[in-house]
Amino acid sequence: MMSEPSFEQSIAELEQIVQRLERGDVPLEEALTAFQTGIALSKKCKDQLTSAEKTLAKMMNDQDEELPFEGVEGDANH
């Protein structure tokens, strides 16, 4: 079983797809497939970033209580 590609691997693949499509020398069917792959990679990367953001948005104090991370957008208390 293959493991999921890392965030960095997904971004690198997405960049390669964008570069190929920007060159404009990709046959239409291949371009459509590449575009669909790019959209899926983009969503996956966004989901990974959102998950990482949620993880970083919490800190533990000395009593192992979760505290909001200062500087998180939408945190009106700070």
URTAQUI-V553696 format. One record per helix or strand. SS is the DSSP state (a for helix, b for strand). FROM is the first residue (numbers start at 1). TO is the last residue. If there is no record, write none. Layout:
<<SS & FROM & TO> <SS & FROM & TO>>
//
This chain:
<<a & 7 & 23> <a & 28 & 56> <b & 58 & 60> <b & 66 & 68>>
//
